Amino acid sequence: MLSERGLSSLTILAVALITAGYLMFINPEDSSVSSLDGIATVTGFVRNTQPLTVTMGSALAAPLIGSGYLTTPDGVVLEEPVRVSFKIFETDLALIDGYRVYRFHESLDMWEAVTPVVAHTSELITIETARLGTFALGNVLDFNPPVFTNVYDELLAEAPSEAVGYEIAVGFSQPDQELVRILELGEQGGCNGVVRVGDGEASSRLERQAIVDIGDAPTSLKFVFVARWFTSSNGGCAQAEPLQPLSEYGILDKIQI
């Protein structure tokens, strides 16, 4: 029969083992997982309670290449950034630098290039991100977007009365192709130029057609302007503080999920 001291020692040992097992379970550890076709890979530190996964999705249209890949855990901001990599199968080395990794932005219903790019070779392109979701490899189309007068004013005129902040994104597409965001265009704003996220969302959308030069070829493109309105159940902007654009772009990065 065990002595009281022996029982105490066993109790301490059991608690230590349970605690160690619990910490191993919740603490982040290095993980790497690839899609079944070996094209997409996610690598990083994640908790065992939310393992990394990569699932091949449906085929995509130009300027994206191949299929989309759903990576999880999505819909959350990860504690540590992870790396998403795509293999490149390209024999024309002149085209290598034109590749980017794109993520589908569900709130805007368009694809957007992801930065930072931490590796870009003739065989692999890798980005770093704290937000997972659906990714794809794609080409970059080089053109100068036209200037559309009054579009932002038209969208602001459609703002709901409860709006306390907004983001306007601009995307483009050719017929039967994917809608891709033009990151250098767009606008953010709020009451008297100060964004409040609020507790709800609404959206508005405008479209325009224009002909631009892609390479030496005049090409007809559709440009889509999507406004996300951040609304408040306590009411919108005061009359003396109307919705106005910010002087700097990028303040809403943390709520892009």
One Martini backbone bead per residue (centre of mass of N, CA, C, O) as a GRO file, in nm:
protein
  257
    1MET     BB    1   0.096   0.035   0.023
    2LEU     BB    2   0.082   0.357  -0.014
    3SER     BB    3   0.202   0.632   0.084
    4GLU     BB    4   0.141   0.957   0.132
    5ARG     BB    5   0.393   1.048  -0.025
    6GLY     BB    6   0.342   0.875  -0.279
    7LEU     BB    7   0.068   0.995  -0.353
    8SER     BB    8   0.169   1.286  -0.384
    9SER     BB    9   0.371   1.228  -0.615
   10LEU     BB   10   0.164   1.115  -0.817
   11THR     BB   11  -0.011   1.367  -0.830
   12ILE     BB   12   0.205   1.559  -0.937
   13LEU     BB   13   0.272   1.394  -1.191
   14ALA     BB   14  -0.010   1.400  -1.318
   15VAL     BB   15  -0.038   1.707  -1.338
   16ALA     BB   16   0.211   1.750  -1.515
   17LEU     BB   17   0.117   1.576  -1.755
   18ILE     BB   18  -0.147   1.723  -1.814
   19THR     BB   19  -0.022   2.004  -1.856
   20ALA     BB   20   0.168   1.929  -2.085
   21GLY     BB   21  -0.052   1.823  -2.275
   22TYR     BB   22  -0.212   2.087  -2.289
   23LEU     BB   23   0.016   2.267  -2.398
   24MET     BB   24   0.065   2.099  -2.654
   25PHE     BB   25  -0.228   2.147  -2.763
   26ILE     BB   26  -0.230   2.483  -2.757
   27ASN     BB   27   0.030   2.522  -2.869
   28PRO     BB   28   0.223   2.623  -3.106
   29GLU     BB   29   0.310   2.470  -3.426
   30ASP     BB   30   0.473   2.347  -3.678
   31SER     BB   31   0.326   2.363  -4.015
   32SER     BB   32   0.255   2.152  -4.318
   33VAL     BB   33   0.039   2.190  -4.610
   34SER     BB   34  -0.100   2.022  -4.897
   35SER     BB   35  -0.227   1.968  -5.176
   36LEU     BB   36  -0.298   1.695  -5.368
   37ASP     BB   37  -0.138   1.836  -5.627
   38GLY     BB   38   0.105   2.030  -5.498
   39ILE     BB   39   0.061   2.347  -5.544
   40ALA     BB   40  -0.040   2.409  -5.250
   41THR     BB   41   0.104   2.580  -4.953
   42VAL     BB   42   0.102   2.569  -4.590
   43THR     BB   43   0.302   2.764  -4.349
   44GLY     BB   44   0.311   2.735  -3.982
   45PHE     BB   45   0.184   2.861  -3.683
   46VAL     BB   46  -0.036   2.648  -3.498
   47ARG     BB   47  -0.304   2.521  -3.351
   48ASN     BB   48  -0.435   2.213  -3.290
   49THR     BB   49  -0.736   2.328  -3.285
   50GLN     BB   50  -0.627   2.472  -3.581
   51PRO     BB   51  -0.567   2.330  -3.847
   52LEU     BB   52  -0.423   2.301  -4.141
   53THR     BB   53  -0.576   2.355  -4.470
   54VAL     BB   54  -0.607   2.215  -4.817
   55THR     BB   55  -0.846   2.285  -5.084
   56MET     BB   56  -0.958   2.203  -5.383
   57GLY     BB   57  -1.123   2.371  -5.631
   58SER     BB   58  -1.236   2.542  -5.875
   59ALA     BB   59  -1.218   2.661  -6.172
   60LEU     BB   60  -1.061   2.938  -6.335
   61ALA     BB   61  -1.033   3.245  -6.470
   62ALA     BB   62  -0.915   3.493  -6.612
   63PRO     BB   63  -0.606   3.579  -6.475
   64LEU     BB   64  -0.633   3.311  -6.361
   65ILE     BB   65  -0.491   2.991  -6.249
   66GLY     BB   66  -0.673   2.729  -6.246
   67SER     BB   67  -0.730   2.696  -5.910
   68GLY     BB   68  -0.877   2.705  -5.614
   69TYR     BB   69  -0.778   2.745  -5.252
   70LEU     BB   70  -0.880   2.627  -4.950
   71THR     BB   71  -0.799   2.781  -4.641
   72THR     BB   72  -0.730   2.674  -4.301
   73PRO     BB   73  -0.826   2.903  -4.091
   74ASP     BB   74  -1.097   3.100  -4.152
   75GLY     BB   75  -1.221   3.415  -4.042
   76VAL     BB   76  -0.937   3.481  -3.912
   77VAL     BB   77  -0.681   3.604  -3.705
   78LEU     BB   78  -0.375   3.517  -3.674
   79GLU     BB   79  -0.118   3.511  -3.449
   80GLU     BB   80   0.051   3.396  -3.693
   81PRO     BB   81   0.199   3.409  -3.970
   82VAL     BB   82   0.172   3.269  -4.291
   83ARG     BB   83   0.255   3.055  -4.570
   84VAL     BB   84   0.185   3.090  -4.923
   85SER     BB   85   0.226   2.848  -5.185
   86PHE     BB   86   0.324   2.831  -5.540
   87LYS     BB   87   0.358   2.653  -5.810
   88ILE     BB   88   0.556   2.676  -6.111
   89PHE     BB   89   0.460   2.616  -6.467
   90GLU     BB   90   0.716   2.760  -6.665
   91THR     BB   91   0.893   2.814  -6.974
   92ASP     BB   92   0.853   3.129  -6.971
   93LEU     BB   93   1.057   3.351  -6.810
   94ALA     BB   94   0.910   3.626  -6.887
   95LEU     BB   95   0.644   3.544  -6.695
   96ILE     BB   96   0.720   3.514  -6.394
   97ASP     BB   97   0.688   3.819  -6.280
   98GLY     BB   98   0.358   3.811  -6.346
   99TYR     BB   99   0.307   3.680  -6.074
  100ARG     BB  100   0.038   3.609  -5.835
  101VAL     BB  101  -0.126   3.614  -5.527
  102TYR     BB  102  -0.469   3.539  -5.462
  103ARG     BB  103  -0.759   3.668  -5.288
  104PHE     BB  104  -1.081   3.621  -5.178
  105HIS     BB  105  -1.320   3.884  -5.138
  106GLU     BB  106  -1.628   3.851  -5.012
  107SER     BB  107  -1.731   4.148  -4.957
  108LEU     BB  108  -1.640   4.233  -5.273
  109ASP     BB  109  -1.632   4.012  -5.497
  110MET     BB  110  -1.301   3.981  -5.521
  111TRP     BB  111  -0.979   3.985  -5.629
  112GLU     BB  112  -0.652   3.997  -5.450
  113ALA     BB  113  -0.349   4.087  -5.401
  114VAL     BB  114  -0.076   3.959  -5.207
  115THR     BB  115   0.095   4.086  -4.921
  116PRO     BB  116   0.392   3.977  -4.892
  117VAL     BB  117   0.658   3.885  -5.097
  118VAL     BB  118   0.905   3.630  -4.995
  119ALA     BB  119   0.892   3.459  -5.275
  120HIS     BB  120   1.051   3.454  -5.621
  121THR     BB  121   1.061   3.216  -5.865
  122SER     BB  122   1.059   2.978  -6.125
  123GLU     BB  123   0.893   2.768  -5.901
  124LEU     BB  124   0.807   2.999  -5.678
  125ILE     BB  125   0.541   3.148  -5.471
  126THR     BB  126   0.539   3.366  -5.173
  127ILE     BB  127   0.330   3.445  -4.900
  128GLU     BB  128   0.224   3.661  -4.629
  129THR     BB  129  -0.026   3.577  -4.369
  130ALA     BB  130  -0.312   3.620  -4.126
  131ARG     BB  131  -0.514   3.536  -4.372
  132LEU     BB  132  -0.727   3.317  -4.476
  133GLY     BB  133  -0.861   3.120  -4.763
  134THR     BB  134  -0.895   3.195  -5.101
  135PHE     BB  135  -0.659   3.086  -5.344
  136ALA     BB  136  -0.451   3.210  -5.628
  137LEU     BB  137  -0.311   3.202  -5.932
  138GLY     BB  138  -0.176   3.491  -6.125
  139ASN     BB  139  -0.195   3.751  -6.340
  140VAL     BB  140  -0.060   4.059  -6.459
  141LEU     BB  141  -0.210   4.352  -6.569
  142ASP     BB  142  -0.081   4.609  -6.781
  143PHE     BB  143  -0.237   4.922  -6.693
  144ASN     BB  144  -0.418   5.227  -6.734
  145PRO     BB  145  -0.651   5.354  -6.560
  146PRO     BB  146  -0.912   5.531  -6.575
  147VAL     BB  147  -1.091   5.831  -6.524
  148PHE     BB  148  -1.372   5.862  -6.308
  149THR     BB  149  -1.619   6.077  -6.287
  150ASN     BB  150  -1.827   6.084  -5.994
  151VAL     BB  151  -1.837   5.799  -5.863
  152TYR     BB  152  -1.796   5.858  -5.560
  153ASP     BB  153  -2.035   6.052  -5.538
  154GLU     BB  154  -2.251   5.847  -5.618
  155LEU     BB  155  -2.199   5.652  -5.383
  156LEU     BB  156  -2.237   5.853  -5.145
  157ALA     BB  157  -2.541   5.901  -5.222
  158GLU     BB  158  -2.600   5.578  -5.126
  159ALA     BB  159  -2.574   5.611  -4.839
  160PRO     BB  160  -2.669   5.517  -4.553
  161SER     BB  161  -2.789   5.671  -4.267
  162GLU     BB  162  -2.602   5.460  -4.078
  163ALA     BB  163  -2.336   5.560  -4.171
  164VAL     BB  164  -1.970   5.569  -4.038
  165GLY     BB  165  -1.839   5.411  -4.287
  166TYR     BB  166  -1.595   5.336  -4.562
  167GLU     BB  167  -1.542   5.133  -4.867
  168ILE     BB  168  -1.376   5.163  -5.187
  169ALA     BB  169  -1.364   4.941  -5.457
  170VAL     BB  170  -1.163   4.835  -5.748
  171GLY     BB  171  -1.251   4.660  -6.045
  172PHE     BB  172  -1.172   4.412  -6.307
  173SER     BB  173  -1.293   4.291  -6.638
  174GLN     BB  174  -1.352   4.049  -6.858
  175PRO     BB  175  -1.526   3.855  -7.034
  176ASP     BB  176  -1.555   3.572  -6.842
  177GLN     BB  177  -1.396   3.689  -6.596
  178GLU     BB  178  -1.227   3.780  -6.334
  179LEU     BB  179  -1.245   3.981  -6.053
  180VAL     BB  180  -1.004   4.249  -6.005
  181ARG     BB  181  -0.823   4.429  -5.797
  182ILE     BB  182  -0.728   4.777  -5.758
  183LEU     BB  183  -0.524   4.880  -5.512
  184GLU     BB  184  -0.461   5.192  -5.600
  185LEU     BB  185  -0.760   5.206  -5.571
  186GLY     BB  186  -0.979   5.409  -5.386
  187GLU     BB  187  -1.177   5.446  -5.070
  188GLN     BB  188  -1.184   5.608  -4.748
  189GLY     BB  189  -1.421   5.666  -4.469
  190GLY     BB  190  -1.607   5.918  -4.264
  191CYS     BB  191  -1.687   6.101  -4.011
  192ASN     BB  192  -1.508   6.362  -4.090
  193GLY     BB  193  -1.282   6.126  -4.169
  194VAL     BB  194  -1.384   5.912  -3.946
  195VAL     BB  195  -1.366   5.585  -3.871
  196ARG     BB  196  -1.645   5.366  -3.813
  197VAL     BB  197  -1.749   5.040  -3.794
  198GLY     BB  198  -1.964   4.936  -3.615
  199ASP     BB  199  -2.254   4.672  -3.646
  200GLY     BB  200  -2.266   4.690  -3.971
  201GLU     BB  201  -2.373   4.619  -4.322
  202ALA     BB  202  -2.333   4.749  -4.656
  203SER     BB  203  -2.405   4.790  -5.019
  204SER     BB  204  -2.254   4.905  -5.332
  205ARG     BB  205  -2.290   4.938  -5.706
  206LEU     BB  206  -2.075   5.010  -5.990
  207GLU     BB  207  -2.055   5.049  -6.355
  208ARG     BB  208  -1.795   5.045  -6.614
  209GLN     BB  209  -1.679   5.131  -6.940
  210ALA     BB  210  -1.355   5.062  -7.106
  211ILE     BB  211  -1.069   5.152  -7.302
  212VAL     BB  212  -0.757   4.980  -7.303
  213ASP     BB  213  -0.408   4.930  -7.292
  214ILE     BB  214  -0.279   4.600  -7.358
  215GLY     BB  215  -0.012   4.676  -7.457
  216ASP     BB  216  -0.113   4.702  -7.805
  217ALA     BB  217  -0.415   4.640  -7.707
  218PRO     BB  218  -0.729   4.721  -7.732
  219THR     BB  219  -0.941   4.700  -7.433
  220SER     BB  220  -1.233   4.585  -7.293
  221LEU     BB  221  -1.353   4.701  -6.974
  222LYS     BB  222  -1.472   4.627  -6.655
  223PHE     BB  223  -1.576   4.850  -6.395
  224VAL     BB  224  -1.587   4.804  -6.036
  225PHE     BB  225  -1.779   4.960  -5.772
  226VAL     BB  226  -1.735   4.896  -5.420
  227ALA     BB  227  -1.938   4.953  -5.134
  228ARG     BB  228  -1.869   4.965  -4.787
  229TRP     BB  229  -2.095   4.990  -4.521
  230PHE     BB  230  -2.062   5.119  -4.196
  231THR     BB  231  -2.292   5.053  -3.947
  232SER     BB  232  -2.528   5.197  -3.702
  233SER     BB  233  -2.776   5.152  -3.455
  234ASN     BB  234  -2.725   5.468  -3.349
  235GLY     BB  235  -2.646   5.590  -3.613
  236GLY     BB  236  -2.516   5.826  -3.796
  237CYS     BB  237  -2.406   6.101  -3.900
  238ALA     BB  238  -2.375   6.405  -3.841
  239GLN     BB  239  -2.455   6.688  -4.008
  240ALA     BB  240  -2.160   6.822  -3.933
  241GLU     BB  241  -2.044   6.503  -4.012
  242PRO     BB  242  -1.982   6.394  -4.288
  243LEU     BB  243  -1.894   6.197  -4.530
  244GLN     BB  244  -1.536   6.139  -4.564
  245PRO     BB  245  -1.233   6.121  -4.676
  246LEU     BB  246  -0.930   6.005  -4.645
  247SER     BB  247  -0.580   6.067  -4.662
  248GLU     BB  248  -0.547   5.758  -4.593
  249TYR     BB  249  -0.461   5.429  -4.689
  250GLY     BB  250  -0.537   5.126  -4.476
  251ILE     BB  251  -0.707   5.134  -4.199
  252LEU     BB  252  -0.895   4.855  -4.276
  253ASP     BB  253  -0.722   4.587  -4.270
  254LYS     BB  254  -0.853   4.437  -4.004
  255ILE     BB  255  -1.157   4.422  -4.176
  256GLN     BB  256  -1.120   4.216  -4.447
  257ILE     BB  257  -1.296   3.948  -4.388
   0.00000   0.00000   0.00000
